[in-house]
Amino acid sequence: MNREQKNIAPVSRLYAFLLLFLLCSVALVARAVNLQVMDSEFLQEQGEARFLREVKVPTRRGNILDRNGEPLAVSTPVDSVWVNPRELLQAPEDIIPLAAAIGVDAEEVERRLTQRSSREFVWLSRRLHPDVAAKIESLNLHGVFLQKEYRRFYPAGEVTSHVIGFTNIDDVGQEGLELAYNDWLQGKPGLKRVIRDRLGRTVENVEMLRQAVPGQDLSLTIDRRLQYLAYRELKRTVLKHGARSGSVVLLDIDSGEVLAMVNQPSYNPNQPDFDSGGLRNRAVTDVFEPGSMMKPFAIAAALESGKFTPTTPVDTTPGWIRISGYTIKDHRNYGPIDVTRIITKSSNVGVTKVALQLEPEQMWSTYDRFGFGDVTGSGFPGESAGVLRNYRRWRKVEQATLAYGYGISVTTLQLAEAFAALADDGRLRRPSLIQGATNPAISVLNPRIARQVAAMLETVTGPEGTGKAARVENYRVSGKTGTSRKASASGYASRYIASFAGFAPSSDPRLVCIVMINDPTGSQFYGGQVAAPLFSAVMSGALRLMNIPPDNYAGLLAHASRKSDGSEP
């Protein structure tokens, strides 16, 4: 091979290599043009599929307000922390500072992440304190993210807990009005499309798919001032008498609106760890035998029959009576008294003799018209209807005991509804908790008879009545004490329910208040000793707060006289 042939071989290889390089370059350019121009839409979709996400936009739950616009339940924005277990486990050194920030054991966090390593989203801690959220954000940890949520807050705490209820971790109502009106309060979360980087951080908001709709506010008939007043006095009474529980309901007679509804024991809805035994609203869910508070309704049935008037004499001698082998007693022998004094002295014998002269159907009809044996229609979840057996199944002794409040079960709210009707000339309104609710009155008793019964009830707080402790200075008060033995498996035990039902001012009734104290211990257990003073304290404060003028002119004159002669400062 000569020198020229030797030189041609390398040059040929060089040209071949250059040609191959040129062809590859052309192929790469063609592929780039194809990808960037021809198939750009496909590639964009593939890229977005890896980094484009649809995320929910949290929305505020509606506020719950009292009748004066004061907040009883509000929602505030907070942060919650979530993690991508796979990313965080790849940086195990980040687990310890994260666990320290949220106050959890690091080994527990690592165990939870390991168990859920196949997931991309795991809640670690919800509704963080703002300082904790700020600390986590400053740590800039791998696979750890914050997300906005809303937390429910209850400014009045345990004072309104049984009415308002509470929500769960997902802001869904669980008890009370939070549960009953959950759909109204909840709102609808929005939806937006965002681009997130490989660490899960949002780098761009692409578009809003659905606007968030905040929940609607709910305005209640509750007056927060009266709620505080009733709760304070109830708690004081329950503690003083060592009672198991208690309830107070305060109603506006003209509208049927519930101004206050409180119970003991209670709970703080702002704290997640509360005793489940204190959750229920006893004023609407718990029933009890009301005792002598039923006597006004038995007397109303008697007056309605035409066989009795307020002055009809009834002989209660010798202070006891036997019916079908059962003995019914008074505290003492009241002798011959009239129908009015049956109420004044709370005579079991007297009301029994009156009731047994009535047809069972007539007595049952009166009780039924006043709402006993039926729910009040307040709309509160779990409300009890109580128990009123059909008159066809009554025995003679049962008709007698029904006259003074045994053999019938009622709720505190039912009694408030019924006594409000007595105070309002026999017009019954369903109790309402929501402002603006239509609440027409239904006539359940002749107005003349209702006024006669109301006049009898005023004698209960008079000098000879059993409810003297329920008086309110400078106001005329009508009411009825109740003391009933609690039923047990072996009969009626020496445990009691002390109660008082009343309204004021007697000349033009505006407010009705029902007090029920369950199982007071110690030497005092009568309604006039335990419940009546509580009624007086609540009614006195309510009349003052609502600027209702006094009607006890004799008391006002006596008060003015004492001030003028210097005997009273």
MOFEN-V322951 format. One record per backbone hydrogen bond with DSSP energy under -0.5 kcal/mol. NH is the residue of the N-H (numbers start at 1). CO is the residue of the C=O. E is the energy in kcal/mol with one decimal. If there is no record, write none. Layout:
nh & co & e
NH & CO & E
NH & CO & E
This chain:
nh & co & e
6 & 2 & -1.5
7 & 3 & -1.6
8 & 4 & -1.7
9 & 5 & -1.2
10 & 6 & -0.7
11 & 7 & -1.2
12 & 8 & -2.2
13 & 9 & -1.9
14 & 10 & -2.2
15 & 11 & -2.6
16 & 12 & -2.5
17 & 13 & -2.4
18 & 14 & -2.6
19 & 15 & -2.7
20 & 16 & -2.5
21 & 17 & -2.6
22 & 18 & -2.6
23 & 19 & -2.7
24 & 20 & -2.3
25 & 21 & -2.4
26 & 22 & -2.8
27 & 23 & -2.5
28 & 24 & -2.7
29 & 25 & -2.8
30 & 26 & -3.0
31 & 27 & -2.6
32 & 28 & -2.7
33 & 29 & -2.9
34 & 30 & -2.4
35 & 31 & -2.7
36 & 32 & -3.3
37 & 33 & -2.4
38 & 33 & -1.3
39 & 34 & -3.3
43 & 39 & -2.0
44 & 40 & -2.6
45 & 41 & -2.1
46 & 42 & -2.0
47 & 43 & -2.7
48 & 44 & -3.0
49 & 45 & -2.1
50 & 46 & -0.8
50 & 47 & -0.7
51 & 47 & -1.3
52 & 48 & -4.1
53 & 194 & -3.1
55 & 53 & -0.6
55 & 192 & -2.8
57 & 190 & -2.5
58 & 56 & -0.7
62 & 185 & -3.1
64 & 73 & -2.3
65 & 63 & -0.5
65 & 218 & -3.0
66 & 70 & -2.8
67 & 222 & -2.8
69 & 66 & -2.0
72 & 64 & -3.5
73 & 64 & -1.6
74 & 153 & -2.7
76 & 151 & -2.5
78 & 149 & -2.6
79 & 128 & -0.5
80 & 147 & -2.3
81 & 125 & -2.7
82 & 145 & -2.6
83 & 122 & -2.4
84 & 143 & -2.4
85 & 83 & -0.7
86 & 119 & -0.6
88 & 84 & -2.3
89 & 85 & -2.5
90 & 86 & -1.0
91 & 88 & -1.2
92 & 89 & -0.6
94 & 91 & -2.4
95 & 92 & -1.3
96 & 92 & -0.6
97 & 93 & -0.6
98 & 94 & -1.5
99 & 95 & -2.8
100 & 96 & -2.2
101 & 97 & -1.8
102 & 98 & -1.7
103 & 99 & -0.8
104 & 99 & -2.6
109 & 105 & -1.9
110 & 106 & -2.5
111 & 107 & -2.2
112 & 108 & -2.3
113 & 109 & -2.3
114 & 110 & -2.4
115 & 111 & -2.2
116 & 112 & -1.1
117 & 114 & -1.2
119 & 116 & -1.9
122 & 83 & -1.6
124 & 81 & -2.6
125 & 81 & -1.7
128 & 79 & -3.3
132 & 129 & -0.6
133 & 129 & -2.3
134 & 130 & -2.3
135 & 131 & -1.9
136 & 132 & -2.3
137 & 133 & -2.3
138 & 134 & -1.9
139 & 135 & -1.2
140 & 136 & -0.8
140 & 137 & -0.8
144 & 141 & -1.1
145 & 82 & -3.0
147 & 80 & -2.7
149 & 78 & -3.1
151 & 76 & -2.9
153 & 74 & -3.2
155 & 153 & -0.6
157 & 154 & -1.5
159 & 156 & -1.8
160 & 157 & -1.0
163 & 160 & -0.7
164 & 160 & -2.8
165 & 161 & -2.5
168 & 172 & -2.1
171 & 168 & -2.2
174 & 166 & -3.1
175 & 166 & -1.2
177 & 163 & -2.1
178 & 164 & -2.3
178 & 175 & -0.7
179 & 175 & -1.2
179 & 176 & -0.7
180 & 176 & -2.3
181 & 177 & -2.4
182 & 179 & -1.3
185 & 181 & -2.2
186 & 182 & -2.5
187 & 183 & -0.7
188 & 213 & -2.5
190 & 57 & -2.4
191 & 210 & -2.3
192 & 55 & -2.6
193 & 207 & -3.1
194 & 53 & -3.1
195 & 204 & -2.8
196 & 51 & -3.1
197 & 201 & -2.4
200 & 197 & -2.1
203 & 195 & -3.1
204 & 195 & -1.4
206 & 193 & -2.1
206 & 204 & -0.8
207 & 193 & -1.5
209 & 191 & -1.9
209 & 207 & -0.7
210 & 191 & -2.4
213 & 188 & -3.0
214 & 212 & -0.6
215 & 60 & -3.1
216 & 184 & -2.1
218 & 63 & -2.8
220 & 65 & -3.0
220 & 218 & -0.5
221 & 433 & -2.0
223 & 259 & -2.6
224 & 222 & -0.6
227 & 223 & -2.5
228 & 224 & -2.3
229 & 225 & -2.1
230 & 226 & -2.9
231 & 227 & -2.4
232 & 228 & -2.6
233 & 229 & -2.2
234 & 230 & -2.3
235 & 231 & -2.6
236 & 232 & -2.0
237 & 233 & -2.1
238 & 234 & -2.7
239 & 235 & -2.2
240 & 236 & -2.3
241 & 237 & -2.3
242 & 239 & -0.7
243 & 238 & -2.0
244 & 518 & -2.0
245 & 518 & -1.3
246 & 264 & -2.2
247 & 516 & -2.6
248 & 262 & -2.1
249 & 514 & -2.0
250 & 260 & -2.7
251 & 512 & -2.9
252 & 257 & -2.7
253 & 251 & -0.7
253 & 510 & -2.6
256 & 252 & -2.7
258 & 432 & -2.6
259 & 250 & -2.6
259 & 257 & -0.7
260 & 250 & -1.5
262 & 248 & -2.4
264 & 246 & -2.3
269 & 267 & -0.7
271 & 268 & -1.7
272 & 270 & -0.5
274 & 272 & -1.0
278 & 275 & -1.7
279 & 276 & -1.4
282 & 280 & -1.3
284 & 281 & -2.0
285 & 281 & -1.9
286 & 282 & -1.3
288 & 410 & -2.0
290 & 288 & -0.6
291 & 405 & -2.0
293 & 290 & -1.1
294 & 291 & -2.0
295 & 292 & -1.6
297 & 294 & -0.9
298 & 294 & -1.6
299 & 295 & -2.6
300 & 296 & -2.0
301 & 297 & -1.9
302 & 298 & -1.8
303 & 299 & -2.7
304 & 300 & -2.2
305 & 301 & -1.3
306 & 302 & -0.6
306 & 303 & -0.9
307 & 302 & -0.7
308 & 302 & -0.9
312 & 309 & -1.6
314 & 337 & -4.2
316 & 314 & -0.7
316 & 335 & -2.0
319 & 316 & -2.7
321 & 328 & -2.2
323 & 326 & -3.2
326 & 323 & -2.4
328 & 321 & -3.3
328 & 326 & -0.5
330 & 319 & -2.4
334 & 332 & -0.8
337 & 314 & -2.9
339 & 312 & -1.1
340 & 310 & -2.1
342 & 338 & -1.1
343 & 339 & -1.1
343 & 340 & -0.6
344 & 340 & -2.2
345 & 341 & -2.9
346 & 342 & -0.6
347 & 342 & -2.0
348 & 346 & -0.6
351 & 347 & -2.0
352 & 348 & -1.8
353 & 349 & -2.3
354 & 350 & -1.8
355 & 351 & -2.6
356 & 352 & -2.3
357 & 354 & -1.4
358 & 355 & -1.8
362 & 359 & -0.6
363 & 359 & -1.9
364 & 360 & -2.8
365 & 361 & -2.4
366 & 362 & -1.8
367 & 363 & -2.0
368 & 364 & -2.8
369 & 365 & -2.6
370 & 366 & -1.5
371 & 368 & -1.8
372 & 367 & -1.8
373 & 385 & -0.6
374 & 371 & -1.3
383 & 380 & -1.4
384 & 284 & -3.0
387 & 409 & -1.9
393 & 390 & -2.1
394 & 391 & -1.5
399 & 395 & -2.2
400 & 396 & -1.8
401 & 397 & -2.5
402 & 398 & -2.4
403 & 399 & -0.9
403 & 400 & -0.6
404 & 400 & -0.6
404 & 401 & -0.8
405 & 402 & -1.1
406 & 401 & -2.6
409 & 387 & -2.1
410 & 288 & -2.3
413 & 283 & -2.1
415 & 411 & -1.8
416 & 412 & -1.8
417 & 413 & -2.2
418 & 414 & -2.4
419 & 415 & -2.9
420 & 416 & -1.9
421 & 417 & -1.4
422 & 418 & -1.7
423 & 419 & -2.1
424 & 420 & -1.4
425 & 422 & -0.7
426 & 421 & -2.1
427 & 421 & -0.7
427 & 424 & -1.3
428 & 426 & -0.6
428 & 442 & -3.5
432 & 256 & -1.9
435 & 219 & -2.4
437 & 434 & -1.4
442 & 428 & -2.5
444 & 426 & -3.3
444 & 442 & -0.5
445 & 426 & -1.0
450 & 446 & -2.4
451 & 447 & -2.3
452 & 448 & -1.8
453 & 449 & -2.4
454 & 450 & -2.5
455 & 451 & -2.1
456 & 452 & -1.9
457 & 453 & -2.2
458 & 454 & -1.2
459 & 455 & -0.8
459 & 456 & -0.9
460 & 456 & -0.5
460 & 457 & -0.8
461 & 457 & -0.5
461 & 458 & -0.8
462 & 459 & -1.2
465 & 462 & -1.2
466 & 344 & -1.0
467 & 460 & -2.4
468 & 465 & -0.5
470 & 467 & -2.0
471 & 468 & -1.6
472 & 475 & -0.6
475 & 472 & -2.2
478 & 503 & -2.4
479 & 457 & -1.9
480 & 501 & -2.7
482 & 499 & -2.2
484 & 497 & -2.1
486 & 495 & -2.8
488 & 491 & -2.4
491 & 488 & -1.6
493 & 486 & -2.3
493 & 491 & -0.6
495 & 493 & -1.2
497 & 484 & -2.3
498 & 517 & -2.3
499 & 482 & -2.9
500 & 515 & -2.0
501 & 480 & -2.2
502 & 513 & -2.1
503 & 478 & -2.6
504 & 511 & -2.0
505 & 476 & -0.6
506 & 476 & -1.9
508 & 505 & -0.7
510 & 504 & -2.0
511 & 504 & -2.4
512 & 251 & -2.0
513 & 502 & -2.8
514 & 249 & -2.4
515 & 500 & -2.9
516 & 247 & -2.5
517 & 498 & -3.2
518 & 245 & -2.4
518 & 516 & -0.5
519 & 496 & -2.3
519 & 517 & -0.6
521 & 241 & -2.9
525 & 523 & -0.6
529 & 526 & -0.8
530 & 526 & -2.6
531 & 527 & -0.8
532 & 527 & -2.5
534 & 530 & -0.7
535 & 531 & -2.4
536 & 532 & -2.5
537 & 533 & -2.1
538 & 534 & -2.3
539 & 535 & -3.1
540 & 536 & -2.5
541 & 537 & -1.8
542 & 538 & -2.4
543 & 539 & -2.6
544 & 540 & -1.6
545 & 541 & -2.7
546 & 542 & -2.1
547 & 544 & -1.4
548 & 543 & -2.4
549 & 547 & -0.6
551 & 474 & -0.8
552 & 474 & -2.0
553 & 551 & -1.5
556 & 552 & -2.2
557 & 553 & -2.5
558 & 554 & -2.2
559 & 555 & -2.4
560 & 556 & -2.6
561 & 557 & -2.4
562 & 558 & -2.2
563 & 559 & -1.8
564 & 560 & -2.2
565 & 561 & -2.0
566 & 563 & -0.7
567 & 562 & -1.2
568 & 562 & -1.4
